[in-house]
Amino acid sequence: MVNAIEYGPSFIAWWSALQPSWRVSDSSAVLSKNVPANETWAALGKGGSAGLYVVIMALSWWINAVGADAEGSGIWVIVEDFTWVLQQVHEIKIKSHVKKRGTTVEESTVAKRYAFYIFK
């Protein structure tokens, strides 16, 4: 069983350590959303046991541990940030796929379906 009081801060520290260096600031607990133009999200855009799937599992353990006390735990701030990161990774993957195929996002049926397979 996960101890929510100990797990929360550990998860936040781990999540911060997974981020590209430009997201983390010593002066703020909030992770930056000012994405550099050349960002590829390579470190986080992995599939399988080394990627975002593990973060989802770890988040589910924390949510399960806090239960009804989720509102005061800070977990929803992390869930929102994870969702934002997931959207960023998705956009990069779609753009990369479309660029390789020489089509636009609107023209690419595969790109439209790619969201379902992004982390395989």
Biopython code that builds the backbone (N, CA, C, O; Angstrom):
import numpy as np
from Bio.PDB.StructureBuilder import StructureBuilder

atoms = [
    (1, "MET", "N", (0.839, -1.190, 0.000)),
    (1, "MET", "CA", (0.000, 0.000, 0.000)),
    (1, "MET", "C", (0.883, 1.253, 0.000)),
    (1, "MET", "O", (1.876, 1.325, 0.725)),
    (2, "VAL", "N", (0.514, 2.217, -0.806)),
    (2, "VAL", "CA", (1.262, 3.465, -0.934)),
    (2, "VAL", "C", (0.850, 4.430, 0.173)),
    (2, "VAL", "O", (-0.341, 4.627, 0.413)),
    (3, "ASN", "N", (1.820, 5.029, 0.842)),
    (3, "ASN", "CA", (1.565, 6.057, 1.835)),
    (3, "ASN", "C", (1.497, 7.392, 1.098)),
    (3, "ASN", "O", (2.514, 7.905, 0.632)),
    (4, "ALA", "N", (0.291, 7.951, 0.995)),
    (4, "ALA", "CA", (0.071, 9.158, 0.189)),
    (4, "ALA", "C", (0.891, 10.350, 0.684)),
    (4, "ALA", "O", (1.323, 11.174, -0.122)),
    (5, "ILE", "N", (1.107, 10.450, 1.974)),
    (5, "ILE", "CA", (1.845, 11.588, 2.530)),
    (5, "ILE", "C", (3.306, 11.551, 2.078)),
    (5, "ILE", "O", (3.890, 12.594, 1.783)),
    (6, "GLU", "N", (3.891, 10.367, 2.023)),
    (6, "GLU", "CA", (5.282, 10.235, 1.578)),
    (6, "GLU", "C", (5.386, 10.162, 0.060)),
    (6, "GLU", "O", (6.348, 10.658, -0.527)),
    (7, "TYR", "N", (4.400, 9.546, -0.570)),
    (7, "TYR", "CA", (4.457, 9.300, -2.012)),
    (7, "TYR", "C", (4.346, 10.582, -2.825)),
    (7, "TYR", "O", (5.059, 10.745, -3.816)),
    (8, "GLY", "N", (3.471, 11.488, -2.427)),
    (8, "GLY", "CA", (3.245, 12.727, -3.170)),
    (8, "GLY", "C", (4.509, 13.516, -3.433)),
    (8, "GLY", "O", (4.829, 13.777, -4.592)),
    (9, "PRO", "N", (5.246, 13.910, -2.392)),
    (9, "PRO", "CA", (6.485, 14.656, -2.617)),
    (9, "PRO", "C", (7.524, 13.868, -3.428)),
    (9, "PRO", "O", (8.264, 14.446, -4.224)),
    (10, "SER", "N", (7.572, 12.561, -3.221)),
    (10, "SER", "CA", (8.514, 11.735, -3.986)),
    (10, "SER", "C", (8.136, 11.720, -5.461)),
    (10, "SER", "O", (9.002, 11.805, -6.332)),
    (11, "PHE", "N", (6.841, 11.613, -5.737)),
    (11, "PHE", "CA", (6.380, 11.617, -7.120)),
    (11, "PHE", "C", (6.694, 12.946, -7.784)),
    (11, "PHE", "O", (7.184, 12.978, -8.913)),
    (12, "ILE", "N", (6.416, 14.038, -7.095)),
    (12, "ILE", "CA", (6.666, 15.371, -7.657)),
    (12, "ILE", "C", (8.157, 15.554, -7.971)),
    (12, "ILE", "O", (8.511, 16.092, -9.021)),
    (13, "ALA", "N", (9.018, 15.110, -7.067)),
    (13, "ALA", "CA", (10.466, 15.213, -7.305)),
    (13, "ALA", "C", (10.868, 14.361, -8.511)),
    (13, "ALA", "O", (11.670, 14.797, -9.337)),
    (14, "TRP", "N", (10.322, 13.163, -8.616)),
    (14, "TRP", "CA", (10.623, 12.276, -9.745)),
    (14, "TRP", "C", (10.119, 12.874, -11.051)),
    (14, "TRP", "O", (10.847, 12.879, -12.044)),
    (15, "TRP", "N", (8.883, 13.380, -11.071)),
    (15, "TRP", "CA", (8.300, 13.993, -12.261)),
    (15, "TRP", "C", (9.154, 15.184, -12.709)),
    (15, "TRP", "O", (9.408, 15.359, -13.900)),
    (16, "SER", "N", (9.586, 15.986, -11.761)),
    (16, "SER", "CA", (10.438, 17.131, -12.097)),
    (16, "SER", "C", (11.778, 16.677, -12.686)),
    (16, "SER", "O", (12.297, 17.298, -13.613)),
    (17, "ALA", "N", (12.328, 15.599, -12.146)),
    (17, "ALA", "CA", (13.607, 15.078, -12.638)),
    (17, "ALA", "C", (13.492, 14.524, -14.057)),
    (17, "ALA", "O", (14.487, 14.488, -14.781)),
    (18, "LEU", "N", (12.315, 14.099, -14.462)),
    (18, "LEU", "CA", (12.104, 13.570, -15.809)),
    (18, "LEU", "C", (12.034, 14.669, -16.874)),
    (18, "LEU", "O", (12.185, 14.397, -18.065)),
    (19, "GLN", "N", (11.807, 15.894, -16.443)),
    (19, "GLN", "CA", (11.566, 16.998, -17.370)),
    (19, "GLN", "C", (12.843, 17.484, -18.044)),
    (19, "GLN", "O", (13.940, 17.350, -17.502)),
    (20, "PRO", "N", (12.675, 18.058, -19.252)),
    (20, "PRO", "CA", (13.822, 18.728, -19.880)),
    (20, "PRO", "C", (14.291, 19.868, -18.964)),
    (20, "PRO", "O", (13.484, 20.445, -18.235)),
    (21, "SER", "N", (15.561, 20.187, -19.000)),
    (21, "SER", "CA", (16.127, 21.186, -18.082)),
    (21, "SER", "C", (15.450, 22.550, -18.173)),
    (21, "SER", "O", (15.377, 23.262, -17.172)),
    (22, "TRP", "N", (14.953, 22.932, -19.351)),
    (22, "TRP", "CA", (14.333, 24.248, -19.506)),
    (22, "TRP", "C", (13.022, 24.368, -18.725)),
    (22, "TRP", "O", (12.568, 25.485, -18.473)),
    (23, "ARG", "N", (12.409, 23.265, -18.340)),
    (23, "ARG", "CA", (11.149, 23.316, -17.591)),
    (23, "ARG", "C", (11.359, 23.572, -16.114)),
    (23, "ARG", "O", (10.456, 24.073, -15.444)),
    (24, "VAL", "N", (12.527, 23.242, -15.591)),
    (24, "VAL", "CA", (12.782, 23.291, -14.152)),
    (24, "VAL", "C", (13.547, 24.553, -13.798)),
    (24, "VAL", "O", (14.562, 24.877, -14.412)),
    (25, "SER", "N", (13.041, 25.258, -12.794)),
    (25, "SER", "CA", (13.677, 26.485, -12.330)),
    (25, "SER", "C", (13.902, 26.377, -10.825)),
    (25, "SER", "O", (13.033, 25.900, -10.095)),
    (26, "ASP", "N", (15.056, 26.818, -10.370)),
    (26, "ASP", "CA", (15.345, 26.798, -8.936)),
    (26, "ASP", "C", (14.464, 27.772, -8.169)),
    (26, "ASP", "O", (14.217, 27.582, -6.978)),
    (27, "SER", "N", (13.993, 28.804, -8.839)),
    (27, "SER", "CA", (13.244, 29.859, -8.152)),
    (27, "SER", "C", (11.740, 29.603, -8.105)),
    (27, "SER", "O", (11.002, 30.394, -7.516)),
    (28, "SER", "N", (11.277, 28.520, -8.711)),
    (28, "SER", "CA", (9.836, 28.283, -8.757)),
    (28, "SER", "C", (9.533, 26.792, -8.695)),
    (28, "SER", "O", (10.242, 25.971, -9.278)),
    (29, "ALA", "N", (8.475, 26.465, -7.984)),
    (29, "ALA", "CA", (8.028, 25.069, -7.920)),
    (29, "ALA", "C", (7.199, 24.706, -9.150)),
    (29, "ALA", "O", (6.911, 23.533, -9.388)),
    (30, "VAL", "N", (6.820, 25.718, -9.928)),
    (30, "VAL", "CA", (6.000, 25.500, -11.120)),
    (30, "VAL", "C", (6.914, 25.199, -12.306)),
    (30, "VAL", "O", (7.912, 25.886, -12.524)),
    (31, "LEU", "N", (6.564, 24.171, -13.061)),
    (31, "LEU", "CA", (7.339, 23.812, -14.248)),
    (31, "LEU", "C", (6.963, 24.736, -15.402)),
    (31, "LEU", "O", (5.785, 25.017, -15.622)),
    (32, "SER", "N", (7.961, 25.204, -16.130)),
    (32, "SER", "CA", (7.758, 26.131, -17.238)),
    (32, "SER", "C", (6.990, 25.471, -18.383)),
    (32, "SER", "O", (7.120, 24.272, -18.630)),
    (33, "LYS", "N", (6.193, 26.277, -19.071)),
    (33, "LYS", "CA", (5.482, 25.833, -20.269)),
    (33, "LYS", "C", (5.899, 26.657, -21.487)),
    (33, "LYS", "O", (5.213, 26.659, -22.509)),
    (34, "ASN", "N", (7.011, 27.347, -21.373)),
    (34, "ASN", "CA", (7.568, 28.110, -22.485)),
    (34, "ASN", "C", (8.459, 27.178, -23.295)),
    (34, "ASN", "O", (9.658, 27.075, -23.037)),
    (35, "VAL", "N", (7.878, 26.514, -24.256)),
    (35, "VAL", "CA", (8.571, 25.469, -25.015)),
    (35, "VAL", "C", (9.529, 26.082, -26.036)),
    (35, "VAL", "O", (9.113, 26.889, -26.868)),
    (36, "PRO", "N", (10.814, 25.704, -25.980)),
    (36, "PRO", "CA", (11.753, 26.163, -27.002)),
    (36, "PRO", "C", (11.354, 25.620, -28.381)),
    (36, "PRO", "O", (10.780, 24.536, -28.487)),
    (37, "ALA", "N", (11.657, 26.364, -29.408)),
    (37, "ALA", "CA", (11.260, 25.986, -30.772)),
    (37, "ALA", "C", (11.841, 24.647, -31.207)),
    (37, "ALA", "O", (11.232, 23.943, -32.012)),
    (38, "ASN", "N", (12.994, 24.292, -30.692)),
    (38, "ASN", "CA", (13.642, 23.052, -31.121)),
    (38, "ASN", "C", (13.370, 21.855, -30.210)),
    (38, "ASN", "O", (14.022, 20.820, -30.348)),
    (39, "GLU", "N", (12.432, 21.977, -29.298)),
    (39, "GLU", "CA", (12.152, 20.887, -28.350)),
    (39, "GLU", "C", (11.566, 19.677, -29.069)),
    (39, "GLU", "O", (10.645, 19.806, -29.875)),
    (40, "THR", "N", (12.108, 18.510, -28.771)),
    (40, "THR", "CA", (11.630, 17.258, -29.386)),
    (40, "THR", "C", (10.925, 16.352, -28.382)),
    (40, "THR", "O", (10.284, 15.379, -28.781)),
    (41, "TRP", "N", (11.028, 16.647, -27.105)),
    (41, "TRP", "CA", (10.449, 15.830, -26.039)),
    (41, "TRP", "C", (10.960, 14.389, -26.092)),
    (41, "TRP", "O", (10.259, 13.467, -25.677)),
    (42, "ALA", "N", (12.170, 14.195, -26.597)),
    (42, "ALA", "CA", (12.729, 12.850, -26.763)),
    (42, "ALA", "C", (12.797, 12.071, -25.449)),
    (42, "ALA", "O", (12.530, 10.870, -25.428)),
    (43, "ALA", "N", (13.147, 12.737, -24.369)),
    (43, "ALA", "CA", (13.282, 12.038, -23.090)),
    (43, "ALA", "C", (11.950, 11.543, -22.549)),
    (43, "ALA", "O", (11.895, 10.510, -21.881)),
    (44, "LEU", "N", (10.885, 12.266, -22.830)),
    (44, "LEU", "CA", (9.565, 11.869, -22.316)),
    (44, "LEU", "C", (8.699, 11.164, -23.353)),
    (44, "LEU", "O", (7.727, 10.503, -22.988)),
    (45, "GLY", "N", (9.024, 11.288, -24.611)),
    (45, "GLY", "CA", (8.184, 10.720, -25.668)),
    (45, "GLY", "C", (8.463, 9.257, -25.956)),
    (45, "GLY", "O", (8.325, 8.810, -27.095)),
    (46, "LYS", "N", (8.846, 8.520, -24.953)),
    (46, "LYS", "CA", (9.161, 7.102, -25.129)),
    (46, "LYS", "C", (7.923, 6.252, -24.860)),
    (46, "LYS", "O", (7.012, 6.661, -24.140)),
    (47, "GLY", "N", (7.911, 5.085, -25.445)),
    (47, "GLY", "CA", (6.853, 4.133, -25.167)),
    (47, "GLY", "C", (7.332, 3.059, -24.210)),
    (47, "GLY", "O", (8.497, 3.031, -23.813)),
    (48, "GLY", "N", (6.438, 2.201, -23.857)),
    (48, "GLY", "CA", (6.785, 1.050, -23.040)),
    (48, "GLY", "C", (7.158, 1.390, -21.608)),
    (48, "GLY", "O", (6.727, 2.404, -21.060)),
    (49, "SER", "N", (7.965, 0.523, -21.013)),
    (49, "SER", "CA", (8.285, 0.634, -19.591)),
    (49, "SER", "C", (9.213, 1.799, -19.264)),
    (49, "SER", "O", (9.418, 2.100, -18.089)),
    (50, "ALA", "N", (9.775, 2.457, -20.264)),
    (50, "ALA", "CA", (10.676, 3.578, -20.015)),
    (50, "ALA", "C", (10.005, 4.911, -20.315)),
    (50, "ALA", "O", (10.673, 5.945, -20.302)),
    (51, "GLY", "N", (8.719, 4.915, -20.580)),
    (51, "GLY", "CA", (8.073, 6.136, -21.031)),
    (51, "GLY", "C", (6.920, 6.609, -20.170)),
    (51, "GLY", "O", (6.851, 6.338, -18.971)),
    (52, "LEU", "N", (6.026, 7.321, -20.818)),
    (52, "LEU", "CA", (4.924, 7.956, -20.117)),
    (52, "LEU", "C", (3.930, 6.961, -19.520)),
    (52, "LEU", "O", (3.168, 7.311, -18.619)),
    (53, "TYR", "N", (3.934, 5.750, -20.008)),
    (53, "TYR", "CA", (3.073, 4.720, -19.422)),
    (53, "TYR", "C", (3.389, 4.543, -17.934)),
    (53, "TYR", "O", (2.480, 4.386, -17.119)),
    (54, "VAL", "N", (4.665, 4.567, -17.584)),
    (54, "VAL", "CA", (5.084, 4.412, -16.194)),
    (54, "VAL", "C", (4.571, 5.580, -15.355)),
    (54, "VAL", "O", (4.182, 5.393, -14.202)),
    (55, "VAL", "N", (4.569, 6.771, -15.924)),
    (55, "VAL", "CA", (4.063, 7.938, -15.206)),
    (55, "VAL", "C", (2.572, 7.769, -14.935)),
    (55, "VAL", "O", (2.098, 8.090, -13.845)),
    (56, "ILE", "N", (1.838, 7.272, -15.914)),
    (56, "ILE", "CA", (0.402, 7.038, -15.720)),
    (56, "ILE", "C", (0.172, 6.037, -14.583)),
    (56, "ILE", "O", (-0.694, 6.241, -13.732)),
    (57, "MET", "N", (0.942, 4.975, -14.580)),
    (57, "MET", "CA", (0.807, 3.979, -13.513)),
    (57, "MET", "C", (1.114, 4.595, -12.149)),
    (57, "MET", "O", (0.380, 4.374, -11.186)),
    (58, "ALA", "N", (2.197, 5.364, -12.069)),
    (58, "ALA", "CA", (2.588, 5.988, -10.807)),
    (58, "ALA", "C", (1.531, 6.993, -10.339)),
    (58, "ALA", "O", (1.236, 7.079, -9.147)),
    (59, "LEU", "N", (0.967, 7.745, -11.275)),
    (59, "LEU", "CA", (-0.122, 8.664, -10.922)),
    (59, "LEU", "C", (-1.336, 7.911, -10.386)),
    (59, "LEU", "O", (-1.976, 8.353, -9.432)),
    (60, "SER", "N", (-1.647, 6.783, -10.996)),
    (60, "SER", "CA", (-2.806, 6.004, -10.543)),
    (60, "SER", "C", (-2.601, 5.496, -9.120)),
    (60, "SER", "O", (-3.556, 5.433, -8.346)),
    (61, "TRP", "N", (-1.356, 5.130, -8.763)),
    (61, "TRP", "CA", (-1.082, 4.689, -7.396)),
    (61, "TRP", "C", (-1.306, 5.832, -6.411)),
    (61, "TRP", "O", (-1.866, 5.636, -5.333)),
    (62, "TRP", "N", (-0.859, 7.036, -6.797)),
    (62, "TRP", "CA", (-1.019, 8.195, -5.927)),
    (62, "TRP", "C", (-2.503, 8.538, -5.775)),
    (62, "TRP", "O", (-2.972, 8.778, -4.662)),
    (63, "ILE", "N", (-3.234, 8.563, -6.877)),
    (63, "ILE", "CA", (-4.674, 8.864, -6.816)),
    (63, "ILE", "C", (-5.388, 7.852, -5.934)),
    (63, "ILE", "O", (-6.229, 8.223, -5.115)),
    (64, "ASN", "N", (-5.059, 6.584, -6.095)),
    (64, "ASN", "CA", (-5.670, 5.536, -5.285)),
    (64, "ASN", "C", (-5.337, 5.723, -3.810)),
    (64, "ASN", "O", (-6.192, 5.510, -2.950)),
    (65, "ALA", "N", (-4.106, 6.117, -3.510)),
    (65, "ALA", "CA", (-3.679, 6.289, -2.120)),
    (65, "ALA", "C", (-4.364, 7.466, -1.446)),
    (65, "ALA", "O", (-4.724, 7.376, -0.273)),
    (66, "VAL", "N", (-4.553, 8.572, -2.168)),
    (66, "VAL", "CA", (-5.170, 9.744, -1.538)),
    (66, "VAL", "C", (-6.682, 9.620, -1.451)),
    (66, "VAL", "O", (-7.297, 10.210, -0.564)),
    (67, "GLY", "N", (-7.285, 8.870, -2.347)),
    (67, "GLY", "CA", (-8.729, 8.646, -2.296)),
    (67, "GLY", "C", (-9.525, 9.928, -2.217)),
    (67, "GLY", "O", (-9.392, 10.804, -3.071)),
    (68, "ALA", "N", (-10.352, 10.039, -1.197)),
    (68, "ALA", "CA", (-11.235, 11.196, -1.023)),
    (68, "ALA", "C", (-10.468, 12.468, -0.677)),
    (68, "ALA", "O", (-11.014, 13.565, -0.794)),
    (69, "ASP", "N", (-9.225, 12.341, -0.257)),
    (69, "ASP", "CA", (-8.418, 13.507, 0.113)),
    (69, "ASP", "C", (-7.645, 14.088, -1.066)),
    (69, "ASP", "O", (-6.714, 14.868, -0.863)),
    (70, "ALA", "N", (-8.003, 13.731, -2.275)),
    (70, "ALA", "CA", (-7.251, 14.144, -3.466)),
    (70, "ALA", "C", (-7.193, 15.655, -3.644)),
    (70, "ALA", "O", (-6.190, 16.174, -4.134)),
    (71, "GLU", "N", (-8.228, 16.359, -3.264)),
    (71, "GLU", "CA", (-8.269, 17.806, -3.490)),
    (71, "GLU", "C", (-7.113, 18.537, -2.819)),
    (71, "GLU", "O", (-6.556, 19.459, -3.415)),
    (72, "GLY", "N", (-6.742, 18.167, -1.630)),
    (72, "GLY", "CA", (-5.687, 18.863, -0.913)),
    (72, "GLY", "C", (-4.299, 18.301, -1.134)),
    (72, "GLY", "O", (-3.337, 18.787, -0.539)),
    (73, "SER", "N", (-4.174, 17.295, -1.970)),
    (73, "SER", "CA", (-2.901, 16.599, -2.130)),
    (73, "SER", "C", (-1.964, 17.233, -3.153)),
    (73, "SER", "O", (-0.765, 16.953, -3.137)),
    (74, "GLY", "N", (-2.475, 18.071, -4.035)),
    (74, "GLY", "CA", (-1.669, 18.643, -5.112)),
    (74, "GLY", "C", (-1.603, 17.755, -6.342)),
    (74, "GLY", "O", (-0.950, 18.099, -7.326)),
    (75, "ILE", "N", (-2.272, 16.623, -6.290)),
    (75, "ILE", "CA", (-2.194, 15.672, -7.394)),
    (75, "ILE", "C", (-2.792, 16.224, -8.682)),
    (75, "ILE", "O", (-2.290, 15.928, -9.766)),
    (76, "TRP", "N", (-3.850, 17.018, -8.587)),
    (76, "TRP", "CA", (-4.518, 17.494, -9.807)),
    (76, "TRP", "C", (-3.659, 18.514, -10.551)),
    (76, "TRP", "O", (-3.807, 18.677, -11.762)),
    (77, "VAL", "N", (-2.774, 19.195, -9.851)),
    (77, "VAL", "CA", (-1.813, 20.084, -10.514)),
    (77, "VAL", "C", (-0.859, 19.242, -11.365)),
    (77, "VAL", "O", (-0.528, 19.612, -12.491)),
    (78, "ILE", "N", (-0.428, 18.123, -10.820)),
    (78, "ILE", "CA", (0.466, 17.227, -11.553)),
    (78, "ILE", "C", (-0.267, 16.554, -12.711)),
    (78, "ILE", "O", (0.293, 16.409, -13.798)),
    (79, "VAL", "N", (-1.502, 16.148, -12.489)),
    (79, "VAL", "CA", (-2.292, 15.542, -13.574)),
    (79, "VAL", "C", (-2.455, 16.538, -14.711)),
    (79, "VAL", "O", (-2.330, 16.167, -15.879)),
    (80, "GLU", "N", (-2.731, 17.789, -14.391)),
    (80, "GLU", "CA", (-2.863, 18.829, -15.430)),
    (80, "GLU", "C", (-1.547, 19.015, -16.170)),
    (80, "GLU", "O", (-1.534, 19.146, -17.393)),
    (81, "ASP", "N", (-0.445, 19.026, -15.435)),
    (81, "ASP", "CA", (0.857, 19.189, -16.076)),
    (81, "ASP", "C", (1.180, 17.983, -16.945)),
    (81, "ASP", "O", (1.687, 18.145, -18.055)),
    (82, "PHE", "N", (0.899, 16.793, -16.469)),
    (82, "PHE", "CA", (1.117, 15.581, -17.259)),
    (82, "PHE", "C", (0.290, 15.629, -18.542)),
    (82, "PHE", "O", (0.782, 15.272, -19.613)),
    (83, "THR", "N", (-0.960, 16.067, -18.437)),
    (83, "THR", "CA", (-1.820, 16.181, -19.608)),
    (83, "THR", "C", (-1.227, 17.144, -20.620)),
    (83, "THR", "O", (-1.233, 16.873, -21.821)),
    (84, "TRP", "N", (-0.715, 18.266, -20.138)),
    (84, "TRP", "CA", (-0.078, 19.239, -21.022)),
    (84, "TRP", "C", (1.138, 18.629, -21.720)),
    (84, "TRP", "O", (1.302, 18.796, -22.929)),
    (85, "VAL", "N", (1.986, 17.927, -20.978)),
    (85, "VAL", "CA", (3.162, 17.274, -21.558)),
    (85, "VAL", "C", (2.734, 16.258, -22.604)),
    (85, "VAL", "O", (3.322, 16.187, -23.683)),
    (86, "LEU", "N", (1.726, 15.482, -22.293)),
    (86, "LEU", "CA", (1.221, 14.483, -23.232)),
    (86, "LEU", "C", (0.763, 15.140, -24.539)),
    (86, "LEU", "O", (1.018, 14.613, -25.622)),
    (87, "GLN", "N", (0.095, 16.279, -24.438)),
    (87, "GLN", "CA", (-0.322, 17.017, -25.635)),
    (87, "GLN", "C", (0.886, 17.503, -26.433)),
    (87, "GLN", "O", (0.876, 17.456, -27.663)),
    (88, "GLN", "N", (1.919, 17.967, -25.743)),
    (88, "GLN", "CA", (3.130, 18.438, -26.418)),
    (88, "GLN", "C", (3.815, 17.296, -27.167)),
    (88, "GLN", "O", (4.218, 17.456, -28.319)),
    (89, "VAL", "N", (3.943, 16.153, -26.511)),
    (89, "VAL", "CA", (4.567, 14.988, -27.134)),
    (89, "VAL", "C", (3.745, 14.537, -28.337)),
    (89, "VAL", "O", (4.297, 14.192, -29.381)),
    (90, "HIS", "N", (2.448, 14.542, -28.186)),
    (90, "HIS", "CA", (1.550, 14.140, -29.274)),
    (90, "HIS", "C", (1.729, 15.052, -30.491)),
    (90, "HIS", "O", (1.839, 14.569, -31.617)),
    (91, "GLU", "N", (1.758, 16.351, -30.269)),
    (91, "GLU", "CA", (1.923, 17.298, -31.376)),
    (91, "GLU", "C", (3.242, 17.086, -32.111)),
    (91, "GLU", "O", (3.284, 17.138, -33.340)),
    (92, "ILE", "N", (4.314, 16.849, -31.367)),
    (92, "ILE", "CA", (5.621, 16.605, -31.986)),
    (92, "ILE", "C", (5.582, 15.323, -32.806)),
    (92, "ILE", "O", (6.103, 15.285, -33.920)),
    (93, "LYS", "N", (4.973, 14.280, -32.270)),
    (93, "LYS", "CA", (4.891, 12.998, -32.988)),
    (93, "LYS", "C", (4.086, 13.152, -34.277)),
    (93, "LYS", "O", (4.474, 12.616, -35.316)),
    (94, "ILE", "N", (2.976, 13.873, -34.220)),
    (94, "ILE", "CA", (2.143, 14.091, -35.411)),
    (94, "ILE", "C", (2.922, 14.886, -36.452)),
    (94, "ILE", "O", (2.941, 14.517, -37.626)),
    (95, "LYS", "N", (3.563, 15.970, -36.034)),
    (95, "LYS", "CA", (4.332, 16.794, -36.979)),
    (95, "LYS", "C", (5.450, 15.989, -37.624)),
    (95, "LYS", "O", (5.699, 16.115, -38.823)),
    (96, "SER", "N", (6.121, 15.165, -36.835)),
    (96, "SER", "CA", (7.198, 14.335, -37.362)),
    (96, "SER", "C", (6.664, 13.329, -38.379)),
    (96, "SER", "O", (7.272, 13.119, -39.428)),
    (97, "HIS", "N", (5.547, 12.721, -38.072)),
    (97, "HIS", "CA", (4.939, 11.737, -38.967)),
    (97, "HIS", "C", (4.510, 12.386, -40.282)),
    (97, "HIS", "O", (4.765, 11.853, -41.361)),
    (98, "VAL", "N", (3.863, 13.529, -40.177)),
    (98, "VAL", "CA", (3.375, 14.240, -41.359)),
    (98, "VAL", "C", (4.547, 14.711, -42.215)),
    (98, "VAL", "O", (4.492, 14.624, -43.442)),
    (99, "LYS", "N", (5.610, 15.210, -41.573)),
    (99, "LYS", "CA", (6.785, 15.682, -42.312)),
    (99, "LYS", "C", (7.427, 14.545, -43.101)),
    (99, "LYS", "O", (7.836, 14.739, -44.245)),
    (100, "LYS", "N", (7.518, 13.362, -42.498)),
    (100, "LYS", "CA", (8.099, 12.206, -43.176)),
    (100, "LYS", "C", (7.257, 11.792, -44.382)),
    (100, "LYS", "O", (7.793, 11.314, -45.383)),
    (101, "ARG", "N", (5.952, 11.973, -44.287)),
    (101, "ARG", "CA", (5.050, 11.531, -45.345)),
    (101, "ARG", "C", (4.794, 12.605, -46.398)),
    (101, "ARG", "O", (4.267, 12.308, -47.470)),
    (102, "GLY", "N", (5.164, 13.857, -46.098)),
    (102, "GLY", "CA", (4.960, 14.936, -47.065)),
    (102, "GLY", "C", (3.506, 15.333, -47.236)),
    (102, "GLY", "O", (3.109, 15.799, -48.304)),
    (103, "THR", "N", (2.712, 15.154, -46.198)),
    (103, "THR", "CA", (1.299, 15.531, -46.243)),
    (103, "THR", "C", (1.026, 16.575, -45.174)),
    (103, "THR", "O", (1.896, 16.884, -44.359)),
    (104, "THR", "N", (-0.174, 17.112, -45.181)),
    (104, "THR", "CA", (-0.597, 17.984, -44.094)),
    (104, "THR", "C", (-1.290, 17.124, -43.054)),
    (104, "THR", "O", (-1.676, 15.989, -43.332)),
    (105, "VAL", "N", (-1.447, 17.666, -41.860)),
    (105, "VAL", "CA", (-2.139, 16.922, -40.805)),
    (105, "VAL", "C", (-3.547, 16.568, -41.259)),
    (105, "VAL", "O", (-4.020, 15.460, -41.005)),
    (106, "GLU", "N", (-4.226, 17.508, -41.936)),
    (106, "GLU", "CA", (-5.594, 17.270, -42.389)),
    (106, "GLU", "C", (-5.661, 16.156, -43.432)),
    (106, "GLU", "O", (-6.637, 15.407, -43.486)),
    (107, "GLU", "N", (-4.624, 16.051, -44.256)),
    (107, "GLU", "CA", (-4.605, 15.044, -45.315)),
    (107, "GLU", "C", (-4.224, 13.656, -44.811)),
    (107, "GLU", "O", (-4.520, 12.656, -45.465)),
    (108, "SER", "N", (-3.591, 13.590, -43.689)),
    (108, "SER", "CA", (-3.027, 12.332, -43.232)),
    (108, "SER", "C", (-3.994, 11.556, -42.343)),
    (108, "SER", "O", (-4.172, 11.886, -41.171)),
    (109, "THR", "N", (-4.610, 10.536, -42.903)),
    (109, "THR", "CA", (-5.483, 9.665, -42.129)),
    (109, "THR", "C", (-4.689, 8.972, -41.037)),
    (109, "THR", "O", (-5.168, 8.813, -39.914)),
    (110, "VAL", "N", (-3.484, 8.564, -41.367)),
    (110, "VAL", "CA", (-2.633, 7.896, -40.389)),
    (110, "VAL", "C", (-2.337, 8.838, -39.230)),
    (110, "VAL", "O", (-2.371, 8.428, -38.070)),
    (111, "ALA", "N", (-2.046, 10.101, -39.540)),
    (111, "ALA", "CA", (-1.752, 11.073, -38.490)),
    (111, "ALA", "C", (-2.952, 11.261, -37.570)),
    (111, "ALA", "O", (-2.786, 11.422, -36.360)),
    (112, "LYS", "N", (-4.149, 11.242, -38.126)),
    (112, "LYS", "CA", (-5.345, 11.392, -37.301)),
    (112, "LYS", "C", (-5.508, 10.214, -36.356)),
    (112, "LYS", "O", (-5.947, 10.377, -35.217)),
    (113, "ARG", "N", (-5.157, 9.039, -36.827)),
    (113, "ARG", "CA", (-5.273, 7.845, -35.986)),
    (113, "ARG", "C", (-4.080, 7.646, -35.073)),
    (113, "ARG", "O", (-4.144, 6.853, -34.135)),
    (114, "TYR", "N", (-3.006, 8.346, -35.332)),
    (114, "TYR", "CA", (-1.744, 8.156, -34.626)),
    (114, "TYR", "C", (-1.885, 8.372, -33.131)),
    (114, "TYR", "O", (-1.155, 7.758, -32.352)),
    (115, "ALA", "N", (-2.795, 9.220, -32.716)),
    (115, "ALA", "CA", (-2.990, 9.511, -31.304)),
    (115, "ALA", "C", (-3.267, 8.240, -30.506)),
    (115, "ALA", "O", (-2.899, 8.155, -29.334)),
    (116, "PHE", "N", (-3.899, 7.273, -31.112)),
    (116, "PHE", "CA", (-4.238, 6.029, -30.418)),
    (116, "PHE", "C", (-3.033, 5.132, -30.246)),
    (116, "PHE", "O", (-3.042, 4.243, -29.394)),
    (117, "TYR", "N", (-1.999, 5.344, -31.034)),
    (117, "TYR", "CA", (-0.838, 4.460, -31.038)),
    (117, "TYR", "C", (0.447, 5.161, -30.647)),
    (117, "TYR", "O", (1.528, 4.601, -30.829)),
    (118, "ILE", "N", (0.362, 6.360, -30.121)),
    (118, "ILE", "CA", (1.536, 7.187, -29.913)),
    (118, "ILE", "C", (2.579, 6.544, -28.998)),
    (118, "ILE", "O", (3.770, 6.812, -29.155)),
    (119, "PHE", "N", (2.179, 5.732, -28.081)),
    (119, "PHE", "CA", (3.152, 5.201, -27.151)),
    (119, "PHE", "C", (3.365, 3.696, -27.303)),
    (119, "PHE", "O", (3.764, 3.027, -26.349)),
    (120, "LYS", "N", (3.106, 3.170, -28.477)),
    (120, "LYS", "CA", (3.375, 1.756, -28.722)),
    (120, "LYS", "C", (4.785, 1.567, -29.188)),
    (120, "LYS", "O", (5.204, 0.439, -29.448)),
]
sb = StructureBuilder()
sb.init_structure("model")
sb.init_model(0)
sb.init_chain("A")
sb.init_seg("    ")
for serial, (resi, resn, name, xyz) in enumerate(atoms, 1):
    if name == "N":
        sb.init_residue(resn, " ", resi, " ")
    sb.init_atom(name, np.array(xyz, "f"), 0.0, 1.0, " ", f" {name:<3s}", serial, name[0])
structure = sb.get_structure()
